């Protein structure tokens, strides 16, 4: 911080007050009310600590486990807990179970996040491991049942938690999208958002003046610590994150929940609570920030690009999102959260209670978190297949008033399956397939205009093959016309073309 | 009251619902519709009770439409539900919302048992028989 402000109180002074039962602790919601009624100056003088909390899906979460040695011992090279793979690039019986790892038998229904919840709940977990066997670790296979009590360590270490805020999501396309932002209805049918907004800990210390490495926190119902900036930490744009750790054995499954996002994958809902010491008026100000002061972009998840390239549909605030309705264009669209405001409130209450009871003391960070960090995209330096690399440029087309019989003859002669239909301006207006023609002949239809599909799924020359292949699979089509800005057909791409290209480039035998 | 109306092939093309609306003056709301040339199935909400409701149902019965009482009721396991809200905005009939203390609330009368929320729930707290 360049601007210095007068210090009101130190962490040591606050801890003394906690010891004597004199500390004034408010939840973030209570602080907002006090600042509104009495002003920031008074709030800063009166309040020692503001408790903030959040409860949401935090994919970059996981737990380090030590299983202990069996006899004879095994150097586990592959390991599963309830059929969910555990990362084994560590010492013999150490592993890391990530929240998004999928069960190899139950798919999207069950994964790492669920195993973590089951461990915390004290449930029995199937442990299976394999090895190649060595002189010192002769065992090659193990299958047994464990509970969290059998583990030497179960330490939650989450590389990225507690996003300060998060872009909201909507969907411009004509079909339902199933994303990590939940179910997105077609034609801007709804908006989903994440983050606790005015209760979020990083919003409450917006300038990173009080929290840092070593800050003691509420984590999953137990005690945890901030161990550094989280991955993708981008505080200068309001997207700060935290890396945290805590002893899983002390935690509570109420605040650690395995979750599945339909047709997307699995994750872990994590509860994080952080005490914000009101050391000066500036911290008092950020601790009083309201939902209507925190801007959020709504992005179009209908565009399958990387997050920051998805078009911004509108900028709103957490207050608008939380009201249940936002306006997009002329339309009023329902909005709802993915993270629980109710649980975030509960966590800030629990943390407040701990402090008031004198069982939770504040720590002074040993190092602050960076206030600036570049967030770079991944540059792809190898040439990648685009539509133009695999499409055929010689396209056989037809006109809507062409006869079915003639069209059928043409596709037989050319050995093709798809016939784009164009108008007199050469613009694409429909498509017929060999199957359409067979059916048309069987039903005695005469002209292509009677049978052609008018809503044509198309591709562009510079689109990635992966994106277009997915589109073809979604619409269950085997050929897709490639068009330019004027809707003129410049090529055609079929599943045959794609498989030929991909076999040529990606497979190494 | 919500009912499921099942139209047989003989009556599927007749404007029975429109007639019922005109005759009774009740704004019957179609919550869900699956109609093709062979058959039709509608879930409708009839904003009425007692005698008037009987009158509407009679119109459908006499026109050859089979009436089923709506029995699918969404169950929410509040032990698992975290009131996150992931089910709220995807619900096509706005049957789910937050109460004053941000607890998830369910309005049975609006629900059409479409299962959208069952799929959207991250912690599998919703179920339908």
Interface residues (C-beta under 8 A of the other chain):
Chain A: X55 X56 X57 X182 X183 X184 X185 X190 X191 X192 X257 X258 X259 X260 X261 X262 X267 X269 X324 X333 X334 X335 X336 X337 X338 X339 X340 X341 X342 X343 X345
Chain B: X82 X83 X84 X85 X86 X87 X88 X89 X90 X91 X92 X94 X97 X98 X101 X102 X103 X116 X119 X120 X122 X123 X124
